[in-house]
Amino acid sequence: EGTTRATALEISDMLAMLGAELGTSSTMDFSTVSLSALKANLTESLDLYADIVLKPAFDADEFERLRQQQLAAIEQEKVSPRSLSNRILPKVIFGDDHPYGGSSTGSGTQESVSGISVDGPGEFHATWFKPGSASIVIAGDTTLEEIVPLLEDAFGKWKSGTAPDKEIPEVKPLTAGQVYLVDKPGAPQSQIYAAQLVSAYDSESALATDVANTVFGGSFTSRINMNLREDKHWSYGARSSITPLQHQR
């Protein structure tokens, strides 16, 4: 929502003039800043991109506006069976104190969001956004000979360093099944999750794992959806997935 040289609205206007698109996202393991730019405006687009990555301003007014949006989003999640389940499930599987134990919606809790100071995002950025822990991936009409000098110009002043190591403790699987019921009187439908831990991501077995999940429940024509929805008409839909985490999933 703005850098030290431009406000969020000014950045939006610059992106429109350049014909570029920019996005940011975070998962349990990674934060990503993405840029899609026209070849003709690549240098200017990379300059703006680097400004956003390296010099975010974290304006106090913008911060408070987004905090209120986040708190409202949490309230909305609590009235939806699907998002409410996604808030509770990680805590059940990993535990309250585990890095993966927070809401998988990524919105946090009222307590955590209310407790963040305006300095919090800046401290996070200074600690975790380090070139030694970052990767830049480029796809499109360019070559290494062309793009590397442009990246050096845009990111050459990024101070060296790596982010701290993050401890992800091993969680022991449950020895017996457990059932958790979240009662919501008057709800028009229910959301049912069955979950268990699987091993960390492994590139050698990833393809086989993805194929197995697709057959079992990863697509509309999967076994559990064809059984529970198409054959028995017991559900609007049944799916399976493996959470995209770097450690136990």
Salt bridges, closest charged atoms under 4 A:
GLU1 OE1 - ARG65 NH2 3.14
ASP47 OD2 - ARG5 NH1 3.24
ASP51 OD2 - ARG5 NE 3.25
GLU62 OE1 - ARG65 NH2 2.65
GLU64 OE1 - ARG67 NE 3.09
GLU77 OE1 - ARG87 NH1 2.59
ASP96 OD1 - LYS91 NZ 3.96
ASP141 OD2 - LYS39 NZ 3.80
GLU146 OE1 - LYS39 NZ 3.28
GLU230 OE2 - ARG229 NE 2.74
ASP231 OD2 - LYS232 NZ 3.67
